[in-house]
Amino acid sequence: MRNGPAVKARSRSHEAEEEFVRFSLTFRLQHIFLFSSTLVLIVSGLPLKYADASWAVAFFHLVGGVQAGGVIHRIGAVVLIGVGVFHMGYIAFSAEGRREFRELMPRFKDVADVGRNLFYFFGFARMGARFGRFSYLEKFDYWAVYWGMVVMILSGLMLWLHDLMMSVLPKYLLDIAREAHSDEALLATLAIIVWHFYNVHLKPSHFPMSRTWLTGKISKEEIIRDHPLEFEKLIAEESGEEER
């Protein structure tokens, strides 16, 4: 996933536009399995949460009953757990994963970037923050998912293995797990729909969709606009390689 200029030509208005590799296939596949399993969990989980609602009853009728809905939910959970386990191995044993994880670590610059953007939004600065490989918005996305997966997987396993858990844990812990699972699921759903979809796909500069998640590439125009420090770093590295 190391960004080097991929520099594959793509026709746009009869002109070749330079592109840069932003995400490797391994990174993209993790994201695809993550959002696919999450969508399955949302679609099957919300009817379980609001089982008495007419739309939930219609969903269960469509899939073959409440038990079938539960099976679909557990299949999504297994895929999510698999993605989580793979990602832990990816950042622990892969040079690429460790490099990406370091880039995603919060830094003081992120706090400074928030402040600079606030000054810019209110008209007190001539330009906003300039980002490297990941902005504070993207880091927030990552760590929100990280924390959400820990809560959802642990609480979900406790509910899945209810009888076993009841034999070793007091009932109030199962009640806490149920509430945590339910509330975190609703929070994650809203965060994905309101926060993530807008920032990545729906805001004017990306509408109707950023294709980076699919192709792994980012155009020169986009990287200069959204990740100028990363672009400068890539150009400097390329210049150094050419000199050598």
C-alpha positions, -999 to +999 in steps of 0.1 A: +000+000+000+030+023+000+020+052-023+043+054-051+033+070-083+014+044-102+013+067-129-012+049-151-028+070-177-066+075-176-085+095-202-105+124-190-116+150-215-091+134-240-063+141-216-041+117-197-044+122-160-017+110-136-028+087-108-011+075-076-015+042-059-031+050-025-043+016-012-031-019-019-053-048-028-049-062+007-060-029+023-090-027-001-102-062+004-102-057+042-123-026+037-147-045+013-152-073+038-156-049+066-183-027+051-201-058+035-203-075+069-213-043+086-241-037+061-254-073+067-253-067+104-271-034+101-298-048+078-304-079+099-297-063+133-321-033+133-351-055+128-340-076+158-337-044+178-372-031+167-388-064+163-424-051+169-422-025+142-442-032+110-411-028+088-392-053+110-421-078+107-420-073+069-382-080+069-386-112+089-414-123+066-391-117+036-361-137+050-381-165+065-387-156+101-369-143+132-346-173+134-335-168+098-328-132+106-307-143+135-287-167+113-280-139+088-269-117+116-245-143+129-230-149+095-223-112+092-207-114+127-184-142+117-172-123+087-166-092+109-147-112+134-126-127+106-118-092+093-108-080+128-085-110+134-069-106+100-064-069+105-047-075+138-023-099+121-019-074+092-007-046+115+014-069+136+032-090+110+031-070+078+055-042+071+028-025+051+003-029+079+027-015+105+034+015+083-002+022+078-010+018+115+018+043+123+002+068+099-031+063+115-019+071+150-032+104+164-007+131+167-005+166+180-007+179+144-042+165+142-053+187+171-036+216+155-053+208+122-087+209+139-079+243+153-067+256+120-097+244+102-120+260+127-102+293+122-105+288+084-143+279+086-150+311+106-129+333+083-099+339+106-074+320+084-068+323+046-064+285+042-073+253+060-052+225+073-029+206+049-030+169+054-006+141+049-016+105+042-045+105+066-065+135+078-079+137+113-113+129+098-100+096+084-082+088+116-115+094+135-132+070+111-105+043+117-104+045+155-142+047+158-145+015+138-117+000+159-135+008+192-168-001+178-156-036+167-142-043+202-175-034+218-197-051+192-177-083+190-173-088+228-209-080+236-222-099+206-203-130+216-216-128+252-252-127+238-245-154+212-231-177+240-258-166+264-263-199+282-225-204+287-221-168+299-250-172+323-232-201+339-200-180+346-212-144+348-239-126+368-270-117+348-265-079+351-234-082+329-254-099+302-280-070+305-252-045+301-238-064+271-273-063+255-277-026+260-241-019+248-246-040+217-279-024+208-268+012+214-234+009+198-251-007+167-274+023+164-245+047+169-224+029+143-253+030+118-258+067+122-220+074+120-217+054+088-247+070+071-243+106+083-205+110+088-186+085+067-208+085+036-208+123+034-170+128+040-160+100+016-186+100-011-213+126-009-196+159-004-193+180-035-156+173-042-162+135-042-199+132-054-213+109-064-186+085-051-149+083-045-136+052-063-104+049-044-119+022-022-124+001-054-094+010-076-069+019-049-059+049-070-062+086-065-059+113-091-032+139-090-059+166-086-074+148-056-041+141-038-030+177-042-063+189-029-069+164-001-034+152+009-009+178-003+018+168+023+016+132+010+019+144-025+050+165-017+065+135+001+059+113-029+075+138-053+105+142-030+110+104-028+106+100-066+132+128-071+156+112-047+153+078-065+159+095-099+190+112-085+203+079-072 
